[in-house]
């Protein structure tokens, strides 16, 4: 994504996010996003994004962008400046709105497989401040690793409505897990929920999370939120950007 978007940055003059890092490469995603917003406003087109929602008084704007060269890997971004999941504004209604937007964008991944992959099999992930390459909030969407799916199928019923350790490591890291019942999902705020992690600090700079729908047959359908803390926490590691299992029809 970085190489392709740097070309966009080279020919555009756009304002940087309020919390921009000195490294201009960390604003490449922001530059592409502003191009999408401008195209939507001037010509009702979304390129280079897949989708642009300018929002309204009650709903913040969002956009969906495909990672260049990756047929499924997509990201959902606010059209306003939001540095990352540690931003205080995400604890309120905006956090709920971006969660909903990410769930609604899952077909951009699953539709690539023309019925062989359910949107419910598409995961969401947000990396920590040092685990990400960009300083504009972006929620990753893609397939999950087969090993992660197998672990969720085997142990998902042990996840409850309060944070607890997931029984086994996922992609090499030990996660806490939280169940979100389907009836509560529409108003759920994962960014606010992260502040309830056991031993959580006031800020979330070292925190990363992923989310996926409960496996088929789960007695309490909904979502499983996974989170862990580390200096460079990257829950994106639970994803398989090649979507190998889905491509085989698994």
C-alpha positions as a Markdown table, in Angstrom:
| # | Residue | x | y | z |
|---|---|---|---|---|
| 1 | Unk | 0.0 | 0.0 | 0.0 |
| 2 | Unk | 2.7 | 2.4 | 0.9 |
| 3 | Unk | 4.5 | 2.5 | -2.5 |
| 4 | Unk | 1.4 | 2.9 | -4.4 |
| 5 | Unk | 0.0 | 5.7 | -2.2 |
| 6 | Unk | 3.3 | 7.5 | -2.1 |
| 7 | Unk | 2.8 | 8.2 | -5.8 |
| 8 | Unk | -0.5 | 9.9 | -5.0 |
| 9 | Unk | 1.1 | 11.9 | -2.2 |
| 10 | Unk | 3.8 | 13.2 | -4.6 |
| 11 | Unk | 1.3 | 15.0 | -6.9 |
| 12 | Unk | -1.2 | 16.2 | -4.3 |
| 13 | Unk | -1.1 | 19.1 | -1.9 |
| 14 | Unk | -3.4 | 18.2 | 1.0 |
| 15 | Unk | -3.5 | 19.3 | 4.7 |
| 16 | Unk | -1.9 | 16.8 | 7.1 |
| 17 | Unk | -3.8 | 15.4 | 10.1 |
| 18 | Unk | -3.6 | 17.5 | 13.2 |
| 19 | Unk | -1.4 | 14.8 | 14.9 |
| 20 | Unk | 0.8 | 14.2 | 11.9 |
| 21 | Unk | 4.1 | 12.5 | 12.5 |
| 22 | Unk | 7.3 | 14.1 | 11.1 |
| 23 | Unk | 7.7 | 11.2 | 8.7 |
| 24 | Unk | 5.5 | 12.1 | 5.6 |
| 25 | Unk | 5.1 | 8.5 | 4.7 |
| 26 | Unk | 2.8 | 8.1 | 7.7 |
| 27 | Unk | 0.3 | 10.5 | 6.0 |
| 28 | Unk | 0.1 | 8.6 | 2.7 |
| 29 | Unk | -3.3 | 7.1 | 3.6 |
| 30 | Unk | -4.6 | 10.4 | 4.6 |
| 31 | Unk | -3.6 | 11.9 | 1.2 |
| 32 | Unk | -5.4 | 9.1 | -0.7 |
| 33 | Unk | -8.5 | 9.6 | 1.6 |
| 34 | Unk | -8.7 | 13.3 | 0.9 |
| 35 | Unk | -8.5 | 12.6 | -2.9 |
| 36 | Unk | -11.5 | 10.3 | -2.5 |
| 37 | Unk | -13.5 | 12.9 | -0.6 |
| 38 | Unk | -12.7 | 15.6 | -3.2 |
| 39 | Unk | -13.8 | 13.3 | -6.0 |
| 40 | Unk | -17.0 | 12.5 | -4.2 |
| 41 | Unk | -17.8 | 16.1 | -3.6 |
| 42 | Unk | -17.0 | 17.4 | -7.1 |
| 43 | Unk | -18.0 | 14.5 | -9.4 |
| 44 | Unk | -19.9 | 12.0 | -7.2 |
| 45 | Unk | -17.1 | 9.5 | -7.8 |
| 46 | Unk | -15.1 | 7.6 | -5.2 |
| 47 | Unk | -11.7 | 6.8 | -6.9 |
| 48 | Unk | -9.3 | 5.7 | -5.6 |
| 49 | Unk | -11.6 | 4.5 | -2.9 |
| 50 | Unk | -14.2 | 1.7 | -3.2 |
| 51 | Unk | -16.8 | 3.7 | -1.3 |
| 52 | Unk | -17.2 | 7.2 | 0.2 |
| 53 | Unk | -19.9 | 8.2 | 2.7 |
| 54 | Unk | -19.6 | 11.9 | 3.4 |
| 55 | Unk | -21.8 | 11.5 | 6.5 |
| 56 | Unk | -24.4 | 14.0 | 7.8 |
| 57 | Unk | -25.1 | 15.8 | 11.0 |
| 58 | Unk | -25.7 | 12.6 | 13.0 |
| 59 | Unk | -23.2 | 10.3 | 11.2 |
| 60 | Unk | -19.5 | 10.9 | 10.6 |
| 61 | Unk | -18.1 | 10.3 | 7.1 |
| 62 | Unk | -16.2 | 7.2 | 6.2 |
| 63 | Unk | -14.4 | 5.8 | 3.2 |
| 64 | Unk | -13.3 | 2.3 | 2.1 |
| 65 | Unk | -10.0 | 1.8 | 0.3 |
| 66 | Unk | -8.5 | -1.4 | -1.2 |
| 67 | Unk | -4.8 | -2.0 | -0.5 |
| 68 | Unk | -3.0 | -1.7 | -3.9 |
| 69 | Unk | -2.0 | -5.1 | -5.2 |
| 70 | Unk | -4.1 | -7.0 | -2.7 |
| 71 | Unk | -7.4 | -8.3 | -4.0 |
| 72 | Unk | -9.2 | -8.5 | -0.7 |
| 73 | Unk | -7.4 | -6.4 | 2.0 |
| 74 | Unk | -9.4 | -3.2 | 2.6 |
| 75 | Unk | -9.4 | -0.5 | 5.1 |
| 76 | Unk | -12.3 | 1.7 | 6.5 |
| 77 | Unk | -11.3 | 5.2 | 7.5 |
| 78 | Unk | -12.9 | 8.3 | 9.0 |
| 79 | Unk | -13.0 | 11.3 | 6.7 |
| 80 | Unk | -12.2 | 13.5 | 9.7 |
| 81 | Unk | -8.8 | 13.5 | 11.3 |
| 82 | Unk | -8.5 | 10.7 | 13.9 |
| 83 | Unk | -5.0 | 9.5 | 14.6 |
| 84 | Unk | -5.8 | 6.0 | 15.9 |
| 85 | Unk | -7.7 | 3.9 | 18.4 |
| 86 | Unk | -6.2 | 5.8 | 21.3 |
| 87 | Unk | -8.0 | 9.0 | 20.2 |
| 88 | Unk | -10.4 | 10.1 | 23.0 |
| 89 | Unk | -13.2 | 11.0 | 20.6 |
| 90 | Unk | -13.6 | 7.3 | 19.8 |
| 91 | Unk | -15.0 | 6.6 | 23.2 |
| 92 | Unk | -18.3 | 8.4 | 22.2 |
| 93 | Unk | -20.7 | 8.0 | 19.3 |
| 94 | Unk | -18.0 | 8.2 | 16.6 |
| 95 | Unk | -16.5 | 5.0 | 17.9 |
| 96 | Unk | -19.9 | 3.3 | 17.4 |
| 97 | Unk | -20.3 | 4.8 | 13.9 |
| 98 | Unk | -16.9 | 3.6 | 12.7 |
| 99 | Unk | -17.6 | 0.1 | 14.1 |
| 100 | Unk | -20.9 | 0.0 | 12.2 |
| 101 | Unk | -19.2 | 1.2 | 9.0 |
| 102 | Unk | -16.5 | -1.5 | 9.3 |
| 103 | Unk | -19.1 | -4.2 | 9.7 |
| 104 | Unk | -21.1 | -2.9 | 6.8 |
| 105 | Unk | -17.9 | -2.9 | 4.6 |
| 106 | Unk | -17.2 | -6.6 | 5.0 |
| 107 | Unk | -18.8 | -7.5 | 1.6 |
| 108 | Unk | -16.0 | -5.6 | -0.1 |
| 109 | Unk | -13.8 | -8.6 | 1.0 |
| 110 | Unk | -16.3 | -11.5 | 0.8 |
| 111 | Unk | -17.8 | -10.5 | -2.6 |
| 112 | Unk | -14.4 | -11.2 | -4.3 |
| 113 | Unk | -15.1 | -14.9 | -3.7 |
| 114 | Unk | -18.6 | -14.8 | -5.3 |
| 115 | Unk | -20.4 | -16.7 | -2.6 |
| 116 | Unk | -17.6 | -18.9 | -1.3 |
| 117 | Unk | -16.9 | -16.6 | 1.7 |
| 118 | Unk | -19.5 | -15.2 | 4.0 |
| 119 | Unk | -19.2 | -11.6 | 5.2 |
| 120 | Unk | -19.3 | -13.1 | 8.7 |
| 121 | Unk | -15.9 | -14.8 | 8.1 |
| 122 | Unk | -14.3 | -11.4 | 7.4 |
| 123 | Unk | -12.3 | -10.0 | 10.4 |
| 124 | Unk | -11.6 | -6.5 | 11.5 |
| 125 | Unk | -8.4 | -5.3 | 13.0 |
| 126 | Unk | -6.9 | -2.0 | 14.3 |
| 127 | Unk | -3.2 | -1.8 | 15.2 |
| 128 | Unk | -1.5 | 0.1 | 18.0 |
| 129 | Unk | 0.3 | 3.4 | 17.7 |
| 130 | Unk | 3.7 | 1.8 | 17.1 |
| 131 | Unk | 2.2 | -1.2 | 15.4 |
| 132 | Unk | 0.7 | 0.8 | 12.5 |
| 133 | Unk | 2.4 | 2.6 | 9.6 |
| 134 | Unk | -0.2 | 5.4 | 9.2 |
| 135 | Unk | -1.5 | 8.1 | 11.5 |
| 136 | Unk | -5.0 | 8.2 | 10.3 |
| 137 | Unk | -7.3 | 5.6 | 11.9 |
| 138 | Unk | -7.9 | 2.7 | 9.5 |
| 139 | Unk | -9.8 | -0.5 | 10.3 |
| 140 | Unk | -8.3 | -3.4 | 8.4 |
| 141 | Unk | -10.8 | -5.9 | 6.8 |
| 142 | Unk | -9.7 | -9.3 | 5.4 |
| 143 | Unk | -9.8 | -13.0 | 5.8 |
| 144 | Unk | -8.5 | -14.6 | 9.1 |
| 145 | Unk | -5.7 | -17.1 | 9.3 |
| 146 | Unk | -7.1 | -20.7 | 9.2 |
| 147 | Unk | -5.4 | -21.4 | 12.6 |
| 148 | Unk | -7.2 | -18.4 | 14.1 |
| 149 | Unk | -10.6 | -19.6 | 12.7 |
| 150 | Unk | -9.9 | -23.1 | 14.1 |
| 151 | Unk | -9.1 | -21.7 | 17.5 |
| 152 | Unk | -12.3 | -19.6 | 17.6 |
| 153 | Unk | -14.4 | -22.6 | 16.5 |
| 154 | Unk | -12.8 | -24.8 | 19.2 |
| 155 | Unk | -12.8 | -22.2 | 22.1 |
| 156 | Unk | -15.3 | -19.5 | 21.1 |
| 157 | Unk | -17.9 | -20.8 | 23.5 |
| 158 | Unk | -15.6 | -20.0 | 26.4 |
| 159 | Unk | -15.7 | -16.3 | 25.6 |
| 160 | Unk | -18.2 | -14.4 | 27.8 |
| 161 | Unk | -19.5 | -10.9 | 28.2 |
| 162 | Unk | -16.6 | -9.7 | 30.3 |
| 163 | Unk | -12.9 | -9.7 | 29.3 |
| 164 | Unk | -11.0 | -12.9 | 30.0 |
| 165 | Unk | -7.9 | -14.5 | 28.6 |
| 166 | Unk | -8.6 | -16.4 | 25.3 |
| 167 | Unk | -7.6 | -20.0 | 26.1 |
| 168 | Unk | -4.9 | -20.4 | 23.5 |
| 169 | Unk | -2.5 | -18.0 | 21.7 |
| 170 | Unk | -3.6 | -16.5 | 18.4 |
| 171 | Unk | -0.9 | -15.8 | 15.7 |
| 172 | Unk | 1.7 | -16.1 | 18.5 |
| 173 | Unk | 0.1 | -13.6 | 20.9 |
| 174 | Unk | -2.0 | -14.0 | 24.0 |
| 175 | Unk | -5.3 | -12.1 | 23.7 |
| 176 | Unk | -8.1 | -11.1 | 26.0 |
| 177 | Unk | -11.6 | -11.9 | 24.5 |
| 178 | Unk | -15.0 | -10.4 | 25.0 |
| 179 | Unk | -18.4 | -11.6 | 23.6 |
| 180 | Unk | -20.7 | -9.0 | 22.0 |
| 181 | Unk | -24.3 | -10.5 | 21.6 |
| 182 | Unk | -25.9 | -9.8 | 18.3 |
| 183 | Unk | -28.7 | -7.9 | 19.8 |
| 184 | Unk | -26.2 | -5.4 | 21.3 |
| 185 | Unk | -23.8 | -5.1 | 18.4 |
| 186 | Unk | -25.5 | -2.2 | 16.7 |
| 187 | Unk | -24.8 | 0.1 | 19.6 |
| 188 | Unk | -21.5 | -1.5 | 20.7 |
| 189 | Unk | -18.3 | 0.6 | 20.9 |
| 190 | Unk | -15.1 | -1.5 | 20.7 |
| 191 | Unk | -12.9 | 1.6 | 21.4 |
| 192 | Unk | -14.7 | 2.3 | 24.6 |
| 193 | Unk | -14.7 | -1.4 | 25.6 |
| 194 | Unk | -10.9 | -1.5 | 25.3 |
| 195 | Unk | -10.7 | 0.8 | 28.4 |
| 196 | Unk | -12.2 | -2.1 | 30.4 |
| 197 | Unk | -9.3 | -4.5 | 29.6 |
| 198 | Unk | -7.8 | -6.1 | 32.8 |
| 199 | Unk | -4.9 | -3.9 | 33.9 |
| 200 | Unk | -5.7 | -1.3 | 31.2 |
| 201 | Unk | -3.9 | 2.0 | 31.4 |
| 202 | Unk | -5.7 | 5.4 | 30.8 |
| 203 | Unk | -4.4 | 5.5 | 27.2 |
| 204 | Unk | -4.5 | 2.9 | 24.5 |
| 205 | Unk | -1.2 | 3.6 | 22.7 |
| 206 | Unk | 0.0 | 0.0 | 23.3 |
| 207 | Unk | -3.3 | -1.7 | 22.6 |
| 208 | Unk | -4.6 | -3.4 | 19.4 |
| 209 | Unk | -7.8 | -5.3 | 18.7 |
| 210 | Unk | -9.5 | -7.5 | 16.2 |
| 211 | Unk | -13.1 | -8.7 | 15.9 |
| 212 | Unk | -15.0 | -11.4 | 14.0 |
| 213 | Unk | -18.5 | -12.9 | 14.0 |
| 214 | Unk | -19.0 | -15.9 | 16.2 |
| 215 | Unk | -18.6 | -19.2 | 14.4 |
| 216 | Unk | -21.6 | -21.0 | 12.9 |
| 217 | Unk | -23.5 | -23.0 | 15.5 |
| 218 | Unk | -22.5 | -20.8 | 18.5 |
| 219 | Unk | -25.3 | -20.8 | 21.0 |
| 220 | Unk | -25.1 | -17.0 | 21.4 |
| 221 | Unk | -24.5 | -15.4 | 18.0 |
| 222 | Unk | -22.8 | -12.1 | 17.8 |
| 223 | Unk | -19.1 | -11.1 | 17.7 |
| 224 | Unk | -15.9 | -11.9 | 19.5 |
| 225 | Unk | -13.6 | -8.9 | 20.3 |
| 226 | Unk | -9.9 | -9.8 | 20.8 |
| 227 | Unk | -7.4 | -7.4 | 22.2 |
| 228 | Unk | -3.9 | -7.4 | 23.6 |
| 229 | Unk | -1.2 | -4.9 | 24.7 |
| 230 | Unk | 2.4 | -4.7 | 23.6 |
| 231 | Unk | 4.8 | -2.0 | 22.5 |
| 232 | Unk | 4.1 | -2.7 | 18.9 |
| 233 | Unk | 0.8 | -4.6 | 19.2 |
| 234 | Unk | -0.6 | -5.6 | 15.8 |
| 235 | Unk | -3.8 | -7.6 | 15.8 |
| 236 | Unk | -3.7 | -7.5 | 12.0 |
| 237 | Unk | -1.4 | -10.5 | 12.5 |
| 238 | Unk | -4.5 | -12.7 | 12.9 |
| 239 | Unk | -5.3 | -11.9 | 9.3 |
| 240 | Unk | -4.4 | -13.8 | 6.1 |
| 241 | Unk | -4.1 | -11.2 | 3.4 |
| 242 | Unk | -3.8 | -14.0 | 0.8 |
| 243 | Unk | -7.2 | -15.4 | 1.8 |
| 244 | Unk | -5.8 | -18.8 | 0.9 |
| 245 | Unk | -8.4 | -20.9 | 2.8 |
| 246 | Unk | -11.3 | -18.9 | 1.3 |
| 247 | Unk | -9.8 | -19.2 | -2.2 |
| 248 | Unk | -9.8 | -22.9 | -1.9 |
| 249 | Unk | -13.4 | -22.8 | -0.8 |
| 250 | Unk | -12.6 | -23.9 | 2.7 |
